[in-house]
């Protein structure tokens, strides 16, 4: 598909993504409860909660990015364009010079869970400020290239569906 047709396709995916996000926000008893699952790591949950508050981004968006990126602490993954992705949120090495201005090193992004998640939240906040909506910010978190954004948003929708499905299996509060 030609990249000139990218945004209509991205918007079509967003039409499905936005109602799912709204359903989570308005239908579940608490957005915080909907954001993470009981089997999610408590240390990760604490880092996500702190980063979401600090950078004013939705916790759910960070959980979904973590699910889709599927990186691990200490992991570095090479990309075909010569950059590499770092840690749980697979922060792209392109950001390292900017992070260095704040005293954040590559080692910190690679090996410190809360710093990696904080950097991911900071990047998402920058994209959200720039694009003014979550689906587009998430797409740009991954790549400025429309064809990569299309694929990524499809993965995001799948991650949200999995989180909703696991949430649906949990008993409601007060019910055995």
C-alpha positions as CSV (number, residue, x, y, z in Angstrom):
1,X,0.0,0.0,0.0
2,X,1.3,3.5,-0.9
3,X,2.1,5.6,2.1
4,X,0.0,8.5,0.7
5,X,-3.0,6.4,1.7
6,X,-1.7,5.6,5.2
7,X,-3.8,7.9,7.4
8,X,-7.2,6.8,6.1
9,X,-6.1,3.2,7.0
10,X,-4.7,4.4,10.4
11,X,-7.9,6.3,11.1
12,X,-10.0,3.2,10.2
13,X,-8.0,1.2,12.9
14,X,-8.5,4.1,15.3
15,X,-12.3,3.9,14.8
16,X,-12.0,0.5,16.4
17,X,-9.4,1.5,19.0
18,X,-11.1,4.6,20.4
19,X,-14.4,2.9,21.4
20,X,-12.4,0.2,23.1
21,X,-10.5,2.8,25.1
22,X,-13.7,4.6,25.9
23,X,-15.3,1.4,27.0
24,X,-12.5,0.7,29.4
25,X,-12.6,4.3,30.7
26,X,-16.4,4.5,31.3
27,X,-17.7,1.0,31.8
28,X,-15.3,-0.6,34.2
29,X,-15.5,0.4,37.9
30,X,-12.0,2.0,37.9
31,X,-9.7,2.8,35.1
32,X,-6.7,2.0,37.3
33,X,-8.2,-1.5,37.9
34,X,-8.7,-1.9,34.2
35,X,-5.2,-0.9,33.3
36,X,-3.4,-3.8,34.8
37,X,-4.1,-7.5,35.3
38,X,-3.6,-9.4,38.6
39,X,-0.7,-11.3,37.0
40,X,1.1,-8.1,36.0
41,X,4.4,-7.6,37.9
42,X,3.8,-5.3,40.9
43,X,7.1,-3.5,40.4
44,X,6.1,-2.8,36.8
45,X,2.7,-1.6,38.0
46,X,4.4,0.8,40.4
47,X,6.7,2.2,37.7
48,X,3.8,2.6,35.2
49,X,1.6,4.4,37.8
50,X,4.4,6.8,38.7
51,X,5.3,7.5,35.0
52,X,1.7,8.0,34.0
53,X,1.1,10.5,36.8
54,X,4.4,12.3,36.1
55,X,3.9,12.7,32.4
56,X,0.0,12.8,32.4
57,X,-0.5,9.9,30.1
58,X,-3.0,7.0,30.6
59,X,-1.8,4.0,32.5
60,X,-3.6,1.8,30.0
61,X,-1.6,3.2,27.1
62,X,1.7,2.3,28.9
63,X,0.5,-1.2,29.7
64,X,-0.5,-1.7,26.0
65,X,2.8,-0.3,24.8
66,X,4.6,-2.7,27.2
67,X,2.5,-5.6,25.9
68,X,3.2,-4.8,22.2
69,X,6.8,-3.9,22.6
70,X,7.4,-7.0,24.7
71,X,11.0,-6.0,25.6
72,X,12.9,-7.2,28.6
73,X,15.1,-5.4,31.0
74,X,18.7,-5.5,29.6
75,X,17.4,-6.3,26.1
76,X,18.7,-4.4,23.0
77,X,17.1,-5.2,19.6
78,X,18.6,-4.0,16.3
79,X,16.4,-2.3,13.6
80,X,16.9,-2.4,9.9
81,X,17.4,1.4,9.8
82,X,20.6,1.2,11.9
83,X,19.0,2.2,15.2
84,X,18.2,-0.2,18.1
85,X,15.5,-0.5,20.7
86,X,16.2,-0.7,24.4
87,X,14.6,-2.4,27.3
88,X,10.9,-3.2,28.2
89,X,9.4,-0.3,26.2
90,X,11.9,-0.8,23.4
91,X,13.0,2.9,23.5
92,X,14.7,3.7,20.2
93,X,18.3,4.7,20.3
94,X,17.4,7.8,18.3
95,X,16.3,9.3,21.7
96,X,19.6,8.8,23.5
97,X,21.2,12.2,22.6
98,X,18.1,13.9,23.9
99,X,18.0,11.8,27.0
100,X,21.7,12.6,27.7
101,X,20.7,16.2,28.1
102,X,18.7,15.2,31.2
103,X,21.5,13.0,32.5
104,X,19.9,9.7,31.4
105,X,22.4,7.2,30.0
106,X,21.9,4.3,27.7
107,X,22.7,1.9,30.6
108,X,20.0,3.5,32.7
109,X,17.4,3.0,29.9
110,X,18.6,-0.5,29.3
111,X,18.8,-1.8,32.9
112,X,16.5,0.3,35.1
113,X,12.8,-0.6,34.8
114,X,11.3,2.6,36.1
115,X,13.6,4.8,34.0
116,X,12.8,2.8,30.8
117,X,9.1,3.1,31.5
118,X,9.5,6.8,32.5
119,X,11.3,7.5,29.2
120,X,8.6,5.6,27.3
121,X,5.9,7.7,29.1
122,X,7.9,10.9,28.3
123,X,8.0,10.0,24.6
124,X,4.3,9.2,24.6
125,X,3.6,12.5,26.3
126,X,5.6,14.4,23.7
127,X,3.7,12.6,20.9
128,X,0.4,13.2,22.6
129,X,1.1,16.9,23.0
130,X,2.1,17.0,19.3
131,X,-0.8,15.0,17.8
132,X,-3.5,15.6,20.4
133,X,-5.0,12.1,20.4
134,X,-3.9,8.8,21.9
135,X,-4.1,6.5,18.7
136,X,-1.9,8.9,16.7
137,X,0.5,9.4,19.6
138,X,0.8,5.6,20.0
139,X,1.4,5.2,16.3
140,X,4.2,7.9,16.4
141,X,5.6,6.4,19.6
142,X,6.5,3.4,17.4
143,X,7.5,5.1,14.1
144,X,7.1,8.2,12.0
145,X,6.6,5.9,9.0
146,X,2.9,5.4,8.1
147,X,3.2,1.7,7.0
148,X,4.9,0.8,10.3
149,X,2.2,2.8,12.2
150,X,-0.5,0.8,10.5
151,X,1.0,-2.5,11.5
152,X,1.7,-1.3,15.0
153,X,-1.9,0.0,15.6
154,X,-3.1,-3.4,14.6
155,X,-0.9,-4.9,17.3
156,X,-2.2,-2.3,19.8
157,X,-5.8,-3.3,19.1
158,X,-4.9,-6.9,19.7
159,X,-3.2,-6.0,23.0
160,X,-6.2,-4.1,24.1
161,X,-8.5,-7.0,23.2
162,X,-6.4,-9.4,25.2
163,X,-6.4,-7.0,28.2
164,X,-10.2,-6.7,28.0
165,X,-10.6,-10.5,27.6
166,X,-8.5,-11.1,30.7
167,X,-10.4,-8.4,32.6
168,X,-13.7,-10.0,31.6
169,X,-12.6,-13.3,33.1
170,X,-12.1,-11.7,36.6
171,X,-15.0,-11.9,39.0
172,X,-16.8,-8.6,39.7
173,X,-16.1,-6.9,43.1
174,X,-18.3,-8.4,45.7
175,X,-19.1,-11.6,43.6
176,X,-17.4,-14.9,44.4
